[in-house]
Amino acid sequence: MSVQAWTFVMVGTSFAVYIGVAIWSRARTTGEFYIAGGRVPPVLNGMATAADWMSAASFIGMAGLISFMGRDGSVYLMGWTGGYVLLALLLAPYLRKFGKFTVPDFVGDRYYSQVARVVAVICAIFISFTYVAGQMRGVGIVFSRFLDVDIAVGVFIGMGIVFFYAVLGGMKGITYTQVAQYCVLIFAYLVPAIFISIVMTGNVVPQLGFGDTLADGSGTYLLDRLDGLNTQLGFDAYTDGSKSTIDVFAITAALMVGTAGLPHVIVRFYTVPKVAAARISAGWALIFIALLYTTAPAVAAFARTNLLDTVSNTPYENVPEWFSNWEATGLITFDDRNGDGTIQYTGVTTAVDGIPENELTIDRDIMVLANPEIAGLPNWVVGLVAAGGLAAALSTAAGLLLVISTAVAHDLLKKGIKPNITERGELLAARIAAGVAVVIAGYFGINPPGFVAQVVAFAFGLAAASFFPAILMGIFWKRMNREGAISGMILGLLFTAGYIVYFKFVSPELNTAEHWWWGISPEGIGAVGMMLNFAVATVVSRFTAPPPIEVQQLVENIRIPRSAVAAK
Amino acid sequence: MQEQKRVEYWKTNLRYLGVLLGVWFLVSYGFGILFVEQLDRIRIGGFKLGFWFAQQGSIYVFVVLIFAYVILMNRLDRAYGVHEDDEDSS
């Protein structure tokens, strides 16, 4: 069977499973719609969290980024896993004890203020929309390449599926579809990785394979060969970094803290039955995530080696089939500047002294999807990878849409404008909000603001600068009050958003190390925004009244899993 | 629970957090970023050690840290009688 036929089979089957699961687990109450009734077993919650968390950026984008960035790509690996340590140790157990439904619920109650709640709602909605746009884009790329349809049509199909199970099933439907999606995506990620590892190094475990010697009998280590190829072609050595230490430090911090502050991840810990279950389910989540995250750098190294081996200095008429396929989508472009009919793929950007300049542009987002074809794996593996990419994008999109719908129906309507709304009315509002959110997300998917991983980086900076400090201080510092938290969140957010918007949109030509403050790139500025938030909140709270006694009791109460302190 | 016991429980929790987050910081920001040049001089198979910590090792340690915290806190909860029993306590 052809690649396309296999892709139809794999994608079709997986979609049928998601729809089946959604019908079986549809929500009947707001409790089920928002937090799946609070009865999800920890291992399953861990799996659902992993799928919720691992987006198109993790599945499709990350290994590609690493394969082009080499050691610098480590910021994503450490940043997107280290945040779970913060989440498990500093946030999840206490938020579970607090109970209720959303992150704005906590911020609003802890800081006894509608203003704080509204600021939190706006942050949650903004972060979720930025992030969801990237997912829809990922869906579009997969559809257009593998099923030969327009990106826009691909996005519409993705919207339809998510709409169906998010609107019908709410958190309960999403949780169980995410469990299924995790199984699909991890299988789809590991199978080609193991295949390629065996082909290239003879080692079955990719995590060990990329530190092993090549299978060609030369006895050379794969990473040494890769360093050699890279430098020979004028790129930086793969295992050396080119970013400054302070920037790497800041980006890693922003991604870690951002991960811990993402509302769609935090809310997953409201769905487990107990505090102890919240702690352990974060552990399960990280195990499931680590399975993919430790494989990704191996995939990156294999893909890079293969790519350099296959395309550089190859006559254009002899390029393999995958090359032409991706060229058709516009994601690979070849411009024969010196007219010799051969592909020069180098790190040289302007030709000097007969050394040819680079003629090949490759969109990093295609590396994972193209990898099985580059390595010449069987067609069914290619189809499987397409289904995995879709699972990753759809599961994350659904989690984010739920945050948006909850924020509107619960935080804005029930807790704000219309407190006496009935259960049925609230459920209906939540469903309508989810529907509207799907449509807006689809629009951004068709008209995207940048590439997948870059858009996502924006969401992290904002989560790091707003939610994380507010929640952390809310738990660990009883004296933190309304005035401090609100001013901290607002300033942290404005600073971070301002910096990113300035360098990314207003003056993108100035987006270089010498113009950045303290040498920190827009990707890492969330770390500074977070510190600003902490500093401002601390100072402001010193000069204003301490929180009321009930709130101090609430803090005492959430610190202890089963406490006798009557706070509520 | 008495005020004094509650304070003790919380202090022990904070001490665990301090130690575990110290390790967390060391393996990622320390081994993976700050001391990467020095560690890269040591090689294990095809991996330079600093590179390995940045792309593999830190992640394994993160997983261990969370499970260590789970075990420590379950024990602490029981010692102070604040663990949740089979009844749905919320």
Chai-1 contact restraints between the chains, C-beta under 6 A:
chainA,res_idxA,chainB,res_idxB,connection_type,confidence,min_distance_angstrom,max_distance_angstrom,comment,restraint_id
A,R71,B,F51,contact,1.0,0.0,6.0,A-B,restraint_1
A,S74,B,A54,contact,1.0,0.0,6.0,A-B,restraint_2
A,S74,B,Q55,contact,1.0,0.0,6.0,A-B,restraint_3
A,L77,B,Q55,contact,1.0,0.0,6.0,A-B,restraint_4
A,M78,B,S28,contact,1.0,0.0,6.0,A-B,restraint_5
A,M78,B,G32,contact,1.0,0.0,6.0,A-B,restraint_6
A,M78,B,S58,contact,1.0,0.0,6.0,A-B,restraint_7
A,T81,B,I59,contact,1.0,0.0,6.0,A-B,restraint_8
A,T81,B,F62,contact,1.0,0.0,6.0,A-B,restraint_9
A,G82,B,S28,contact,1.0,0.0,6.0,A-B,restraint_10
A,G82,B,F62,contact,1.0,0.0,6.0,A-B,restraint_11
A,V85,B,W24,contact,1.0,0.0,6.0,A-B,restraint_12
A,V85,B,F62,contact,1.0,0.0,6.0,A-B,restraint_13
A,V85,B,L65,contact,1.0,0.0,6.0,A-B,restraint_14
A,A88,B,I66,contact,1.0,0.0,6.0,A-B,restraint_15
A,L89,B,L17,contact,1.0,0.0,6.0,A-B,restraint_16
A,L89,B,Y69,contact,1.0,0.0,6.0,A-B,restraint_17
A,G99,B,S90,contact,1.0,0.0,6.0,A-B,restraint_18
A,G211,B,G45,contact,1.0,0.0,6.0,A-B,restraint_19
A,G211,B,G46,contact,1.0,0.0,6.0,A-B,restraint_20
A,G211,B,F47,contact,1.0,0.0,6.0,A-B,restraint_21
A,D212,B,G46,contact,1.0,0.0,6.0,A-B,restraint_22
A,Y221,B,G46,contact,1.0,0.0,6.0,A-B,restraint_23
A,L222,B,G46,contact,1.0,0.0,6.0,A-B,restraint_24
A,L223,B,G46,contact,1.0,0.0,6.0,A-B,restraint_25
A,T239,B,K48,contact,1.0,0.0,6.0,A-B,restraint_26
A,T239,B,F51,contact,1.0,0.0,6.0,A-B,restraint_27
A,V248,B,I33,contact,1.0,0.0,6.0,A-B,restraint_28
A,F249,B,I33,contact,1.0,0.0,6.0,A-B,restraint_29
A,K274,B,E84,contact,1.0,0.0,6.0,A-B,restraint_30
A,R279,B,V70,contact,1.0,0.0,6.0,A-B,restraint_31
A,I280,B,V70,contact,1.0,0.0,6.0,A-B,restraint_32
A,A282,B,I66,contact,1.0,0.0,6.0,A-B,restraint_33
A,G283,B,I66,contact,1.0,0.0,6.0,A-B,restraint_34
A,G283,B,F67,contact,1.0,0.0,6.0,A-B,restraint_35
A,G283,B,V70,contact,1.0,0.0,6.0,A-B,restraint_36
A,L286,B,V63,contact,1.0,0.0,6.0,A-B,restraint_37
A,L286,B,I66,contact,1.0,0.0,6.0,A-B,restraint_38
A,I287,B,V63,contact,1.0,0.0,6.0,A-B,restraint_39
A,A290,B,I59,contact,1.0,0.0,6.0,A-B,restraint_40
A,A290,B,V63,contact,1.0,0.0,6.0,A-B,restraint_41
A,Y293,B,I59,contact,1.0,0.0,6.0,A-B,restraint_42
A,T294,B,Q56,contact,1.0,0.0,6.0,A-B,restraint_43
A,T294,B,I59,contact,1.0,0.0,6.0,A-B,restraint_44
A,P297,B,Q55,contact,1.0,0.0,6.0,A-B,restraint_45
A,R559,B,W10,contact,1.0,0.0,6.0,A-B,restraint_46
A,I560,B,V82,contact,1.0,0.0,6.0,A-B,restraint_47
A,P561,B,D77,contact,1.0,0.0,6.0,A-B,restraint_48
A,P561,B,V82,contact,1.0,0.0,6.0,A-B,restraint_49
A,P561,B,E84,contact,1.0,0.0,6.0,A-B,restraint_50
A,R562,B,V82,contact,1.0,0.0,6.0,A-B,restraint_51
A,R562,B,E84,contact,1.0,0.0,6.0,A-B,restraint_52
A,R562,B,S89,contact,1.0,0.0,6.0,A-B,restraint_53
A,A564,B,M1,contact,1.0,0.0,6.0,A-B,restraint_54
